[in-house]
């Protein structure tokens, strides 16, 4: 009679555990395929490498916790989630203290972008940023800040447009920047917001600021700017 075999056999891995592992591997493959793009989106909004990396890392954590079988378009999901999170970061009080406010606006004035998807993502960022500016700034402060910080408008030109002195134009921009660090906000009329977003996008895309300046500072009503007030 032959001796019984002492060879050890490895227990079969439970099917459920293998399925979960395979699912996570697929999730990682999908994420890595889009990681560079997600970083570019976050950086475009934040203008900061470390901040963009933090956003991408957070999106990876969220992607792991997402019920992925229900996601029909992973790329669209990840892109939207990254854009929204980056915008939330840029609006947070901590980020406003660490990053000069003007750099946030300048990042949105990108005349070189030809990618339709990037333009769509940028449109979301513009809408959010301008809504915040309208909620926190006075009408004349809004005009001065958007034109100076977003389009490098000369103080002398601001003074002429708003019918104030050059020193007062500087003070106006400085005060507007200080108000952005606070949390006092007022309601933003949807139609006023829509018109400002459209004018801003046209100016950023073409370099022609005529429509934007007319909206921000209507002739003869430079200080009241009724078209943008609640």
Secondary structure, 3 states (H helix, E strand, C coil): CCCCCCCCCCCCCCHHHHHHHHHHHHHHHHHHHHHHHHHHHHHHHHCCHHHHHHHHHHHHHHHHHCCHHHCCCHHHHHHHHHHHHHHHHHHCHHHHHHCCHHHHHHHHCCCCCCCHHHHHHHHHHHHHHHHHHHHHCCHHHHHHHHHHHHHCCCHHHHHHHHCCCHHHHHHHHHHHHHHHCCCCCCCCCHHHHHHHHHHHHHHHHHCCCHHHHHHHCCCCCCCCCHHHCC
